[in-house]
Amino acid sequence: MPMSSPLPRTLVIVPAWNEAANVGNTVREIRSAPEAYDIVVIDDGSADATADRAREAGAVVLSLPFNLGVGGAMRTGFLYAHRHGYDRAIQVDADGQHNPQDISTVLAGLERADISIGARFADVGDYSARGPRRWAMKLLAAVLSRVSRTRLTDVTSGFRAANVRAIQQYVEYYPAEYLGDTVDSLVAAVHAGLTVTQVPVAMRPRASGRPSQNPFGSTVYLLRAVFALSLALMRRRPSSSTVYP
């Protein structure tokens, strides 16, 4: 009788900064999934009880000594995934906007690509953005679609999954800047020979508290992301020895 292949080991990475009010419920929601994912919360230098609430809910917690931002926290999470031999890793934000019920949907995108993005602007849900912020997001999506040679509508979504090839590439290079972690990392991954796809998901309202960026701040950072994208596109591609076959 042929033996069945073992299930891929999946790590859910939850970057969290001062999310004591939300992170416990987010971890419990992820743990309630039938797939029994492993969870690591990256406590990004929080000044509140984020680490305690995450640990009480059942997550492994890695506490950074000071706030590095989402990019630094995710780089830590991918390094943890690489060192512990996970086959897949997926980012789920601590604030409750990423619905843990959609984790399996985003992971399913890895069947056809190395990186799968949970896209907010793909005819599912009612998430919206207006004005310069929306214009910048559309410009980024258009450019990244051309670079990756596939249609992408939401390249700044943090709800994304990586297979083992992408985890390895992220360990070698993952930008720490806000939104650089989403845009610059995609350009670097595509230049390294990785493929990208997206699946539609609906975003939920933030469960509690205030976002770290207000609308004006988000717009400024998105414009910075456009500038960062320009620099990333001009950066030399890696040598053949670092391109993933």
N, C-alpha and C positions, 0 to 999 in steps of 0.2 A: 504493500500500500504506500503510495507516494506521501511524503511528509509535507505538510502545509508550511508556507513561509511564515516566519515570525512576524508579528505586527511591528511596524516601525515605531521606534521610541520617540515620543514627541514631548518637547519642553515648551511650556507657556511662559514667556518672559513678561513680567509686569513692571515697567518702570514707574516709580512712585515718588513724588516730592510733596510732602505735607498733605497727604491724602488719608489721614487717620479716619476721617468720616466716611470714606468710600471703600478703601482697599479691602477691609474685612469682608464686606458683602460681595465684592468682585471675586475674591478668592473662593468664597463659598459657592458662588454661582458656577465658577469653573470646575470646582470639585464635584458638583452635582451632575456633571456631564457623564454619560454612560461610558465614554472612552477612557476615563480615569487618567487624565493627563498629569504629568509632573509639572509643578509650578515653582518658579523662583521669582521672588519680588526683589527688585533692585531698589533699596531705600536710598534715594539720591540726596543724601545729606539733609534729611528732614529734621525740622526743629520740633515736630510734634510726635505723637505716639504711633506714627505710621508703621514702624518696624514691629512694635508690640502687637498692633491689631492684625497685621499680616501673619505673624507667627502664631497668634491665637487661633486664626482661621485655618491653619494647617499648611502654610507655605514655607518653603525654605527661604530664608531672608539673607541677602548680602547687603550690608550697610556700607555705603561710601562715606569717607570722612568729611567730605564737603560736596556741595551741589555742583555736578558736572554738566547738567542738562541731559535731554533725552538721548542725544547721540552717545555721550559718555556712558550713560546707564545701559544702553543697548549693546554697546561694545563689550561691556562687562558681562552681560547676559549671553552674548554669542560665544565669548571665551569660555564661560561656564559650560555651555552646550557642547562645545568642541572637546573640552577636556573630559567630559563625562560620556562622550560617545553617542550623543543623540543624533537621530536620523533627520529630524525635522525640528524647527523652532518657529514660534509664532509670537508676535508682539500683541499684547492686549493691554490697553491703558487702564490705569487704576480708577479713573473717575466714573466708570460705568457706561461711557458712551459706546464702547465696543460691546456688542451683545455676545456673551459666551456661547449662546446657542448657534452663532454663525461660525465658530472656530472650525468645525468640520467642513463647512462650505468653503472657507478660505483655504484650508489644507488640501481640499480636493483639487484646487487649481495646480498643485504641485505635480499632478499626474501628467501635465502637458508642458510645464515650465519649471525653471529653478526657483523663481520668485513669484509668489501669488499675492496680489494686492486686493484687499477688500475695498471696492470702489463705492463712494457715496453718490456719484453722479452717473448712475447706470440704470435709471428707470426703476429703482427700488427705493422706497422710503421718501421722506419729504425734506431731507437736508438741503440747505440752500446757502449761497454766499452771494453778496451783491457788491457793486461798485468796483473800485480798483482791485480789491482782494480777489473777486471773481475773475476779473480780466487777467490778473497775474496767474491765477490757477489754470485758466484755459490756455494761456501762452505756454506755461510749463508743460501742460499735458500734450499740447501740439508738438512741441520740440522733442519731448521724450518719446512720443509715439514714433516720430521719424527716426530717432536714434535707435530705438529697440525694434523697429520694423513691425510693430503691432499697435493696434488702436488702444490707447489708454486715456481714460477720462479723469482720473483722480490720482495724480502722482504724489500728492502730499499726504495721502492717507497713511497713518501709522499702523493700521490694521493689516499686517502683511506677514506672510509665512516664507520660510526659506528651507530648502532641502540641504543635504549635507555638503554639496558643492558650494552653495551660497553661504552656508555657515563658515566654511573654510575661507572663502574669499572675504567675508566680513571680518574675520579674525585678523586678516592681513591688512585690511583697510576699511575703516568705518569712520566717517567724519563726526566730530563732536558738536559742531555748531547746530543751533536750533534750525530746523527745516533743512539744513545741510544733510542731516541724517536721512532724510527721505529722498531728496533730489540728487545730491551729489553721490550718495551711495548707489542709486540706480544707474547713473552714468558710469561709475567705476565698475559696477557689476557687468553691464552690457559690454564695456570695453574689454573685460576679462573673459568674454565669451559666454556669459550666462544669458538665459532667456527669461522673459518676463511675461506674465499674463495678469488678467484681472477678473474678479468675479463680483457681481453686484451684491451689496449688503445695505441694510438700513442702519443708520446711526440713531442712538437714543439720546435724549437730553442728559446733560451732566446730572448725576444723582444728587450731589450736594456740594456746596462751596462755590468758589469762583475760579474760573480758568486762570492760568498763569499769564495769559496774554489777553488784553482787551482787543476790540475790533481794530482800533488804530494801530496798536502794537503789532497785531497779526499782519495788517497790511504792510507795515514797514518791513517786517521780517520776510514777507513774501517777495517784496521788491528786492530785498537783499538776496533772496533765494534765486531770483532771476539773474542777478549779477554773479552769484556763485555758480549757477548753471553755465553761464558763459565761460567762466574760468575752467570749469570741469571739462567742457567740450574742447577747450584749447589745450588741456593737459595732454602730454604725450601718452599714448596707449602703452600698456605694459609690454615688456618683451615677451617673446614666444614662450619662454620658460615659465612665465607666470599666468599664461592664458589657460583656462581650465578646458580640457578636451571634452 
